[in-house]
Amino acid sequence: MELTLLGTGAPDGLPRHGCPCASCAAAVGEEARAATSLLIDGALLIDLTPGAAFAAARAGYSLIGVRQVLLSHPHAGPAVEFPAGLPAPGRVPDGRTLSLISGHRVRAVALDSPGTGYEVTGPDGTRLLYLPPGGGAAGLPDPAEPYDMVLLDVLGRPDALAALRASGAVGATTDVLAVHLDHTVPPGRELHRRLATAGARAVPDGRTLIVGEYHAVPDLPRRTLVLGGARSGKSLEAERRLAAFPDVLYVATGGTRAGDPEWAARVAAHRERRPGSWRTTETCDLAPLLAEDGPPLLIDCLALWLTDAMDSVSAWDDEKWAHGGERALRERVSALVAAVRATSRTVVAVSNEVGAGVVPATAAGRRFRDELGRLNAGFADECEQVLLVVAGQPMPLRG
């Protein structure tokens, strides 16, 4: 089955007309995208958009052979004119199957939002699933048979991709393509970096793909450390790296603080950001979790883990630090680093980078800064990827 992407952008396209944002300014050349529209084997057109005939011509195709035009999402704007000779656009009721004279079978998939998803089976037996912007599938069996290709709003609905993975509809060999791309993520390298962390990719408008053909997508590194200063966006970056995967265990090392409403507000903001399928545990006992088999771990954060470890060995007391406290803390840090080295789980950990700031005025503050620097360095040595987040911009240090 041959798929030509006449467009891969959001309904308003990219760049948006009249939008002065930085993302739209950078959306030039192959990063400029028309509204998403699919041409399958020259016979089936999904989502008729303005300029579809010209987009097909630029890709070296004609719409003369199209036998069916289907719509997937509500169209609130002016009526779209379609070239003479094309069948009138229609929509298949949820759960119904449409058989085309070309040998394709199209089944309408119910969504958790307005619109219709389409499962297309080609004459050769290959299968693709297409979901409209903002949509997640609600009508697939569980467990589902993996598709050869899935096209969806990866950046806008990472939870929809996670649900497809949980049901089995997206497997290890499924080619996941991001469509409905908008100006919420800068085009170019940052776009492709974010998609790679979700196990997805994007292609330019006009590209023709063979459904079922293998395409390598970078695997999520098994161990990742995300560093950053206060409010740098490090936690959000860590969460993004696992947002498209189900059954993540969020390990909160900060615990609760009675009588501290500001801390409670921070914790609540983090919880509201997490996907509903994630589980949370509040603990600083990380080694047993790292030793177990299970879903990915998101550890937030190592600085709070270190605070707890220093509390437990009375590291703030100079005399106790000199007489056994330092040695006890180093043993705890060494045990954690060894657990990271030996783990078979996917781990994304967050930590503060405090060494570039003002030198603390107290011995205890300097001690914490130094020990956190050592912990970060030891943890990073065991990670395939290390990122430093500055002003919300992630910079790869390794991997």
C-alpha positions in Angstrom: 0.0 0.0 0.0 1.4 3.4 -1.1 0.7 6.5 1.0 1.4 10.0 -0.2 1.2 12.8 2.4 -0.3 15.8 0.6 -0.1 17.7 3.8 1.2 17.0 7.4 0.2 20.2 9.2 -2.6 21.3 11.5 -5.9 22.4 9.9 -4.6 26.0 9.7 -1.3 24.9 8.2 2.2 25.8 9.2 3.1 28.7 9.2 -0.3 30.0 10.2 -1.5 32.9 8.0 -0.6 36.2 9.8 1.0 34.6 12.8 4.2 36.4 14.0 5.5 33.7 16.3 9.0 32.3 16.1 7.8 28.8 15.1 5.9 30.2 12.1 8.8 32.4 11.1 11.0 29.3 11.0 8.5 27.1 9.1 10.1 27.4 5.7 11.1 25.0 3.0 10.4 21.4 4.1 9.3 22.6 7.5 6.3 24.4 5.9 3.2 22.2 6.0 -0.2 22.3 4.5 -3.2 20.9 6.4 -3.0 17.1 6.7 -4.3 15.1 3.8 -3.6 11.5 2.7 -3.7 9.9 -0.7 -3.6 6.1 -0.6 -2.7 4.2 -3.8 -4.1 7.1 -5.9 -7.6 5.7 -5.1 -8.5 6.9 -1.6 -8.3 10.5 -0.4 -8.7 11.2 3.3 -9.3 14.8 4.4 -9.9 17.0 1.4 -8.0 20.3 2.0 -7.5 23.5 0.0 -5.0 23.0 -2.7 -5.1 19.2 -2.6 -4.9 18.9 -6.4 -1.9 21.2 -6.6 -0.2 19.3 -3.7 -0.8 16.0 -5.5 0.6 17.5 -8.7 3.7 18.7 -6.9 4.2 15.2 -5.6 3.9 13.8 -9.1 0.3 12.4 -8.7 -3.1 13.1 -10.1 -6.4 12.9 -8.3 -8.2 11.6 -11.4 -8.1 8.0 -10.1 -9.6 8.8 -6.7 -12.7 6.7 -6.1 -13.5 7.8 -2.5 -13.0 11.0 -0.5 -13.5 10.7 3.3 -13.5 13.4 6.0 -12.2 12.7 9.5 -12.7 15.9 11.5 -15.4 18.6 11.7 -14.8 21.5 9.3 -15.9 24.8 10.8 -14.6 27.1 8.1 -15.8 27.9 4.6 -16.7 25.1 2.3 -13.7 23.6 0.6 -13.9 23.5 -3.1 -12.9 20.2 -4.6 -11.7 19.6 -8.2 -14.2 18.5 -10.8 -14.5 14.8 -11.2 -13.8 13.9 -7.6 -16.5 12.0 -5.7 -18.3 14.1 -3.1 -16.6 13.9 0.3 -18.3 11.7 2.9 -17.9 10.1 6.3 -18.2 6.5 7.3 -20.3 5.9 10.5 -18.4 4.6 13.5 -17.8 0.9 13.4 -18.9 0.5 9.7 -16.6 -0.9 7.0 -16.5 0.4 3.5 -15.1 -1.8 0.7 -13.7 0.0 -2.4 -13.5 -1.3 -5.9 -9.7 -0.7 -5.6 -9.5 -3.5 -3.1 -9.1 -1.3 0.0 -11.3 -1.8 3.1 -11.9 1.2 5.3 -13.3 0.8 8.8 -14.4 3.9 10.8 -12.9 4.0 14.3 -14.8 5.8 17.1 -12.9 8.6 18.9 -12.8 10.2 22.3 -13.4 13.6 20.6 -15.5 14.8 17.7 -14.5 13.3 14.4 -13.8 9.9 12.9 -10.6 7.7 12.7 -10.0 5.4 9.8 -8.4 2.0 9.7 -7.4 1.2 6.1 -6.4 -2.3 4.9 -4.8 -2.4 1.5 -5.1 -5.2 -1.1 -1.7 -6.5 0.1 -3.0 -6.9 3.6 -1.0 -4.0 5.2 -2.9 -1.8 7.7 -2.7 1.8 8.7 -4.6 3.8 11.3 -5.3 7.5 10.8 -6.6 9.8 13.6 -7.7 13.4 13.1 -6.2 16.3 15.0 -6.7 16.1 18.8 -8.3 12.6 18.5 -7.6 9.4 20.3 -9.0 6.0 19.4 -11.9 4.7 21.5 -13.1 1.8 19.3 -10.2 -0.6 19.1 -10.2 -4.1 20.6 -8.0 -4.8 23.6 -5.6 -6.5 22.8 -5.4 -5.1 19.3 -3.3 -6.4 16.4 -0.4 -4.0 15.7 -0.8 -1.7 12.7 1.9 -1.4 10.1 1.6 2.4 10.3 -0.2 4.9 12.5 -0.7 8.6 11.8 -1.9 10.8 14.6 -1.4 14.1 16.5 1.6 12.8 18.4 2.6 16.1 20.0 -1.0 17.2 20.8 -2.2 13.8 22.1 0.8 11.8 23.4 -1.7 10.0 25.7 -3.5 8.7 22.6 -0.2 7.1 21.4 0.3 5.7 24.9 -3.1 4.1 24.8 -2.4 2.6 21.4 0.8 1.1 22.8 -1.1 -0.2 25.8 -3.7 -2.0 23.7 -1.0 -3.5 21.3 -2.2 -1.4 18.3 1.3 0.2 18.2 4.0 -2.4 18.4 7.8 -2.5 18.1 7.6 -2.5 14.2 4.8 0.0 13.8 5.8 3.1 11.9 4.4 6.1 13.9 4.1 9.3 11.9 3.3 12.6 13.4 0.7 14.7 11.4 -1.4 17.8 12.2 1.9 19.6 13.1 1.3 23.0 14.5 3.4 26.0 15.7 3.4 24.9 19.3 6.8 23.2 18.8 9.7 24.9 16.9 10.1 23.2 13.5 13.4 21.6 12.5 15.7 19.8 14.9 13.6 20.4 18.1 10.5 19.0 16.4 12.3 15.8 15.3 14.0 15.5 18.7 10.7 15.6 20.6 9.2 13.1 18.2 12.1 10.7 18.5 11.6 10.6 22.3 8.0 9.4 21.6 9.2 6.8 19.1 7.7 8.7 16.2 8.9 10.7 13.1 7.7 13.4 10.7 8.2 13.6 7.0 7.9 16.6 4.6 4.7 17.3 2.7 4.6 15.4 -0.6 6.6 12.4 0.6 5.4 9.0 -0.6 5.8 6.1 1.8 5.3 2.3 1.5 3.1 1.1 4.4 4.8 -1.9 6.0 8.3 -0.8 5.0 10.7 -0.7 8.0 12.0 2.7 9.1 14.4 3.0 12.0 13.3 5.4 14.7 15.8 6.2 17.6 14.9 4.2 20.6 14.3 6.0 23.9 17.6 5.7 25.8 17.3 3.3 28.7 18.8 5.7 31.2 18.5 9.5 31.0 19.5 12.2 33.4 17.9 15.7 32.9 19.7 18.5 34.7 18.6 22.1 35.1 18.3 25.0 37.4 15.2 26.2 39.3 12.2 26.6 36.9 14.3 25.7 34.0 11.7 23.3 32.6 13.7 20.1 33.5 10.7 18.3 35.0 8.5 19.1 32.0 11.3 17.8 29.7 11.5 14.6 31.6 7.8 14.1 31.6 7.6 14.7 27.8 10.1 11.9 27.3 7.7 9.4 28.7 4.3 11.0 27.8 3.7 8.7 24.9 4.3 5.5 26.9 1.8 3.8 29.2 2.2 2.5 32.8 5.0 4.9 33.9 5.8 4.9 37.6 6.5 8.4 38.8 8.8 8.4 41.8 8.4 11.5 43.9 11.3 11.9 46.3 10.1 15.1 47.9 7.2 13.7 50.0 4.7 16.0 51.7 5.4 19.0 53.9 2.7 19.7 56.5 1.8 23.4 56.8 3.6 24.4 53.6 0.9 25.5 51.1 3.5 26.7 48.5 5.0 23.2 48.4 1.5 21.6 48.2 0.8 23.9 45.2 4.0 22.7 43.5 3.1 19.1 44.0 -0.4 19.6 42.7 0.9 21.3 39.6 3.1 18.4 38.8 0.3 15.9 39.4 -2.1 17.7 37.1 0.5 17.6 34.3 1.0 13.8 34.4 -1.1 11.5 32.2 -3.9 9.7 34.0 -2.4 6.3 33.3 0.7 7.0 35.3 1.1 5.8 38.9 2.9 7.7 41.6 4.9 6.5 44.6 6.5 8.8 47.2 9.8 7.3 48.4 13.5 7.8 48.6 14.3 4.1 48.6 15.3 4.0 44.9 17.5 0.9 44.8 14.7 -1.7 45.2 12.7 0.0 42.4 15.7 0.0 40.1 16.3 -3.7 40.8 12.8 -4.7 40.0 11.4 -5.4 36.5 8.6 -3.1 35.5 7.4 -0.1 33.6 9.6 3.0 33.1 10.6 5.1 36.1 10.5 8.8 36.3 12.5 10.0 39.3 12.0 13.6 40.4 14.3 14.5 41.8 17.8 13.5 42.9 18.4 16.7 44.8 15.6 15.9 47.2 16.8 12.3 47.4 20.2 13.7 48.5 18.6 15.9 51.0 16.9 12.9 52.6 20.2 10.9 52.5 22.1 13.8 54.2 19.4 14.1 56.8 19.7 10.4 57.6 23.5 10.5 58.2 23.4 13.9 60.1 25.5 15.5 57.4 24.6 19.0 58.5 26.5 18.6 61.7 30.2 19.2 61.2 31.3 16.9 63.9 29.1 14.0 62.8 30.1 14.6 59.2 33.7 14.3 60.0 33.2 11.2 62.2 31.4 8.8 59.8 28.7 11.0 58.2 30.7 11.6 55.0 31.6 8.0 54.6 28.0 6.9 55.2 26.7 9.3 52.6 29.3 8.2 50.0 28.2 4.6 50.6 24.6 5.5 49.9 25.5 7.4 46.7 27.7 4.5 45.5 24.8 2.1 46.2 22.4 4.2 44.1 24.9 4.6 41.2 25.5 0.8 41.3 21.7 0.3 41.1 21.4 2.5 38.1 24.3 0.7 36.4 22.6 -2.7 37.0 18.9 -1.7 36.3 17.0 -3.2 33.3 14.3 -0.6 33.5 13.9 2.5 31.5 14.8 5.4 33.8 14.4 9.1 33.4 15.8 11.0 36.4 15.7 14.8 37.2 18.3 16.7 39.2 19.2 20.3 40.0 22.4 21.8 38.6 23.5 24.1 41.4 27.3 24.4 40.8 27.1 27.4 38.5 25.4 29.7 41.0 26.5 31.9 43.9 28.8 30.1 46.4 26.6 29.3 49.4 27.4 31.4 52.5 27.3 28.4 55.0 29.4 25.3 55.3 26.2 23.1 55.1 25.1 24.8 51.9 28.5 24.3 50.3 28.5 20.7 51.5 25.2 20.1 49.8 26.3 21.8 46.6 29.5 19.7 46.4 27.7 16.4 47.2 25.0 17.1 44.6 27.7 17.8 42.0 29.3 14.4 42.8 26.0 12.6 42.8 25.0 14.1 39.4 28.4 13.2 37.9 28.2 9.6 39.2 24.6 9.2 38.0 25.4 10.7 34.6 28.3 8.3 34.1 25.7 5.4 34.1 23.3 7.1 31.6 23.1 6.7 27.9 21.8 10.3 27.6 22.3 13.4 29.7 20.5 16.7 29.0 21.0 20.2 30.5 17.8 22.4 30.3 18.4 26.1 30.3 15.4 28.5 29.9 13.3 25.6 28.7 15.7 24.6 26.0 17.2 21.1 26.4 20.9 20.8 25.3 22.3 17.2 24.9 25.5 16.7 26.9 25.6 13.0 26.0 23.8 10.7 23.6 
